[in-house]
Amino acid sequence: MASHWHTADGPSEIRHDDDIGYYGGWTISGLAVVATITAVWLFGI
């Protein structure tokens, strides 16, 4: 049987080395998705 890696901490306890870049990337990606949806809706592309 294959062994599975588990962390002692929960998923919310995992820290990223670059939190600003991590959350900034998700924020920019989310805004890009909203802008794309809005453009399609407004311009009827």
C-alpha positions in Angstrom: 0.0 0.0 0.0 1.2 3.5 -0.8 1.8 5.7 2.1 0.1 9.1 2.1 1.7 12.3 3.4 -0.2 14.1 6.0 0.6 17.3 7.8 0.2 17.7 11.5 -1.5 21.0 11.0 -4.8 21.5 9.3 -5.0 23.0 5.8 -5.6 26.4 7.3 -2.3 26.2 9.2 -0.2 25.8 6.0 1.8 29.0 5.5 3.0 30.2 2.2 6.5 31.7 1.8 5.1 34.7 -0.1 1.7 35.5 1.3 1.4 38.9 -0.4 2.1 37.3 -3.8 -0.2 34.4 -3.1 -3.2 36.6 -2.1 -2.3 39.2 -4.6 -2.4 36.7 -7.4 -5.8 35.3 -6.4 -7.1 38.9 -6.1 -5.9 39.9 -9.6 -7.2 36.6 -11.1 -10.6 37.1 -9.5 -10.8 40.7 -10.7 -9.8 39.6 -14.2 -12.6 37.0 -14.2 -15.2 39.6 -13.0 -14.0 42.1 -15.6 -14.3 39.5 -18.4 -17.8 38.5 -17.4 -18.8 42.1 -17.1 -17.3 42.9 -20.6 -19.2 40.0 -22.2 -22.4 41.0 -20.5 -22.2 44.7 -21.4 -20.9 44.4 -24.9 -22.8 41.2 -25.8 -19.7 39.7 -27.3 
